[in-house]
Amino acid sequence: MSAVHIEHATPSSRIGTAILIALGIVLALAPVWGGRDDLRLLAEIYSYVALASLWNLLAGYAGLVSVGQQAYVGVGAYVLFALTMLAGVHPLAAVPIAGVFAATLSVPTALLLFRLRGHYFAIATWVVAEVFRLLAAQISILGGGSGTSLPAAIVTSMAGSRTLREFEIYWVSLALVILVVGAIFVLLRSRYGLALTAIRDNELAARSNGVDVTRTKLVIYVITACGTAMVGALIFLQKLRISPDTAFSVNDWTAFVIFITVIGGVGRIEGPLIGTLVFFILRQMLADYGSVYLLMLGVIAIAAMLQAPKGLWGFAANRFGWQLLPLERRVAPFEISKTSSEN
Amino acid sequence: MHWLNIIIQGVLTGGLYALFAAGLSLIFGVMRLVNIAHGDLIVLAAYLALIVTTTLGINPLLSIIIVAPVMAAIGYALQRTLLNRTLGDDLLPPLLVTFGLSVIIQNGLLELFTADSRRLQAGPIEVDSIHVAAGLAVGTLPLIQFTVAVIVIAGLQAIFYRTAIGRAFRATSDDRAVAQLMGLDNRHVYALAMALSLAVVAIAGVFLAVRANFDPSIGPARLLFGFEAVIIGGLGSLWGTLVGGVVLGVAQAIGAEIDPGWQLLAGHIAFLVIVAVRPEGLFPKVQG
């Protein structure tokens, strides 16, 4: 009976998956071939890939264009500092707890924000992030408005030596980005992924085909909050210093993340990977120019949006039919009907 | 009397927030565009006023005569060259492009003027006040600012409902395709709306610069105040933005009185409470 079979893989996705696995192995061995600065830069790249992938899931697939994801970066960071400094929790154990905390917090937040649509939703997410920032500035035990540093005792308790500690944080960062992108991949391959792709392409059509759009969006919002907070916790574990302004920075954790996703390609899992590469290449090239670099980034993002609204990967995917990961659903009736007739 | 004073201060500050909001409300009403760079444009206007007052040596309030047309010209050019290309059903392009503009303006100002705080000196008017009753005094400058806000909103209202260009604004807002068929050039109409919006931004920027210190980074917070006033007042309602600004100003004044750290928080919380209770705002006019 199974005359119709769905295939995900294409030749390009087989090559892409092989490249990604090889890349993962090379990157996992980075402590062997890389120096201290390389590890730090790579960990930062992983943070941005993860943040951009999560924003892409939220805005590109679920249609929830948020400009307030810094809310969850900051919450994750503050939960990590609070747990380690006040409750003596191991820093790496605090990372998943930060995710759970943010997920819990995101449910009532979503119920409030979902009362607004489109543009108004977008800016209201920013207001929520501001509320979180101002509340964080009221926590005097964590330094109030000026912030605080992670005590040396907590930092040294993580591992025996500085080198080991750096390796540990590096591997956890790599594991987290693989976890985030992997989870998004699994999600997109599941029924939820089909629902999400339908919502991305046409919300009304998705709704009329029986997709529970509101519930799907809520689930995605909560998952994104959880992931974003874990990434935020890890970013500030590396920075070792926190303040409301840096933890809830709209430019660092939302504007650049949106630029990355748009340059790479919104609504495609590969977009954030490509966008982050472009972002960091530009940064390494223009780092000496300070604020002019940020200005240039704004110009490039605008140009990308106007000239290539589907991003670099969207262009490649349309032009050449490429996909890095086997996500497409292709009906393969012909070969399958032969094999099924043998059964 | 103490609390009455605080509430009056809040109401008058609300006038400034209404000025932030009126420009946002105008362009959202006409073309459904949310301008993330709105706050940074207010700060840009404040710096233009700084240049004008220092080079010409005139009173900052007079500088509006020069700053408003300059900002209007910037608005027209920005809409014609850039923002018109982002309009459509997808909300991401305008959001991203104005986000990009916001980053460009902030860092451009930072490059030109450094991160130092600036302020415009308006002379003795800054500290003047009018004695209303025993223990109750109203600052002259806040009163002027509130009066100007009322005049600006009444003016916008008159332009919208009494003039040919206002008719064009309302027609494109209702149905851009039909407006085009009737011979309106939407690109031009949108650019005029943005020019008008930035002329209001110029007035807001000058009052901001006289009332408080400013630096290149304070734009986004002004955007949020303006946006909150728009939503509290009700989408598309110009007088609503004045009410929204006043609600926000009073909430902040009361919050600041309880604890200085609660000033901004109280405003944001008032906004979120209204979103929870009445997401369409107090006097809604158009559907978002």
Interface residues (C-beta under 8 A of the other chain):
Chain A: A59 V65 V67 L112 R115 L116 R117 G118 H119 Y120 A122 I123 A124 W126 V127 V128 E130 V131 L134 L135 A137 Q138 G145 V250 N251 A255 I258 F259 V262 V266 S291 V292 L294 L295 L297 G298 V299 A301 I302 M305 L306 P309
Chain B: F28 R32 V34 I36 L82 R85 T86 L91 L92 P93 L95 L96 V97 F99 G100 L101 S102 V103 I104 Q106 N107 G108 L110 E111 P220 A221 L223 L224 F227 E228 I231 L235 G261 L264 L265 H268 I269 F271 L272 V275 A276 P279 G288
